[in-house]
Amino acid sequence: MTNTMRYKGYTARVQYSPDDDVFVGRILGIEDSISFHGTTVKELHADLKAAIEHYLEDCRKAGRKPQKQASGNLMVRIAPELHAAAAFSAQAQGKSLNTWVEEAIKEHAAV
């Protein structure tokens, strides 16, 4: 079972709040705070969509770009030996290191 929802490229984590008897969601990976809630899955989906649409409209009115959860660029620091091993493995498979790493991440991430 996953505790995430997606809409228009944004991913949210959903948790149950026993104090309020409601599901609460928060958009992950951006500095702006976007949250939503619902007592049913249907309400949760509707409020997620409304929250994102409201955020996008507010950004448009303010003349600023909405934050995105990821740029597509990933800077990772790893041990030189691991870097070399990954590069050798990629080369042996006839792939670029970038393609090899992307495939490894897809294999292990919830995409």
N, C-alpha and C positions, 0 to 999 in steps of 0.2 A: 504494500500500500504506500502510495506516495503522498506527501503532505505539501505538494506544490501545485500551483495553477499557473497558466500562461495566457497572456492576452497582448496582442500587438507587439510582440517581441520582449515583453516584460515577464519576469517570473516572480511569483510570490510564494512565500511559505505560509501555510495555514496551520493554526493551532486552535485547540478547543479551550475556551475559558470557562472553567466550571463555576467561577464566582458570578459570571454574567449569563451563564447558560447560552453561550453564543460562540460561533466560530469566528476567529479574527485572523485576517491576512495582512501581511506586510510585504511590499515590493522589496526584493533583494538587490544588492549591488549598486545602489545609487545613494547619493548624499541627501537628496530631497526625500522627505518622509511622505509615503503614500500608504495608507492603510484602508481596510474595508472590513465589513463584517456581515454576517447573516446567520439566521437560525436554521436554515435549510440549505442544501447544496444549490438549489435554484436561486435563492436569495444571495448566496455567496457569489455565484457567477455574475448575477446582475449587478451587485455592488462593486465587484472587481472591475467590470466594464465601465461602470459609471465613474469610478475613482480614476481610472486611467484616462478616460475621455475628459474629465474635469481637469486633470493635470495637464494634458496636452493643450486644452483650450486656455488655461491660465498662462502657460508658456507662450502661446501664440499672442495673447493679449499683451503680455509683458515684453514681447519682442526678443525672447531668448530661446535658445535651442533646448529642447527637452533632454535631460540626461539619459544616456543609454547604459545598460548594464555591462557592456563589454565593447571594446573598440575593434577587437579582432587581432590586436597585437599583444603578444604575451612575452614578457621578459622573465626568464627563469634562471636562477643561479644554482648550478649543480657542481658536484665534484668533477675535476678535469677528467678523471678516469671514466666516469659515467658518461660524460659528454663524448669522449672518444669512442666508447663502446657503442653508444647510440649511433654515432656517425658511421662507424664501421658496419653496423647492422643495416643501416639505411642504404649504404653504398652496395653492400652485398645483395640487397633486394632490388637494386636498380632504382632506388627512390631518393629524393632529396631528403635531407634531415627534417625539413619543415613538414613534408608530407608524412614521413615516418612518425613524427611526434603527434601530428594531427590525428592520424589513425590510432595511435596508442591512447590518446585522450578520449576519442570517440568510443573506444572499446571499454573504457573504465568509467566514463562519466555518464550521467543520466541525461542523454541527449534525445 
